[in-house]
Amino acid sequence: MAKHVLVLNLLAITCALVVAFEPSPLQDFCVAEPSGSARVNGFACMDPKLAQANHFTFSGLHVAGNTSNPLGSRVTPVTVAQIPGLNTLGASLARIDYAPWGVIPPHVHPRATEILTVIEGSLEVGFVTSNPDNRLITKVLKKGDVFVFPIGLAHFQRNVGHGNAFSISALSSQNPGVITIANAVFGSNPSIADDLLARAFQLDKSVVGQLQTKF
Ligand SMILES: *[C@@H]1O[C@H](CO)[C@@H](O)[C@H](O)[C@H]1NC(C)=O
């Protein structure tokens, strides 16, 4: 009997953890009202009677992003910021364009698992498991291939084809968040102490300084 209670308790705890972020909505929808003063985990809801199709719509994902930048890539996000109707629903999309050899640098989505589909071209993708193994799981994807980046793990993409490439990602949060690792470490504002970073990364302080000017 006590064992059953324990199992039930464990189940309850597990379920509580699973639904601790972006829980199943308790209404059909909650179109974001960004100016609303109510404090919720997400945006306040507009009056559902006022909701229209345009609150659930985004147009233009067929348009390639401009990849003329040092990384040779461009993300076009479709999150709750673009579609207020995504509020509380735990989903979003992104289109990513890549120039030849263009890179999405190692980054983390703190709130979402990502599932990426290659629509055009060929991409090298990968993620690294957490400590202590830090195992690299990597693959070259071709058009039509799908790959998963588990929530919270550092991952990257690179166009290994000779033409342009693009992919569409679905993410399990209305607001996945992005932590680009180099920017977080070497581009924080204000800067992390250079002698700390020199020791942490086993680098010369001048190299740390150089990295800090780049991010
Ligand atoms: C793409 O971005 C570059 C650099 O910002 C800019 O010079 C160029 O005009 C842009 N191209 C288009 C088609 O918008």
The ligand as an ORCA input file, in Angstrom:
! r2SCAN-3c Opt
* xyz 0 1
  C      21.489     42.467    -47.305
  O      22.253     42.988    -46.228
  C      23.372     43.743    -46.643
  C      24.202     44.054    -45.412
  O      23.426     44.617    -44.387
  C      22.885     44.989    -47.390
  O      23.994     45.745    -47.823
  C      22.056     44.531    -48.596
  O      21.511     45.660    -49.234
  C      20.935     43.603    -48.154
  N      20.285     43.044    -49.335
  C      18.979     43.084    -49.519
  C      18.463     42.449    -50.766
  O      18.228     43.601    -48.715
*
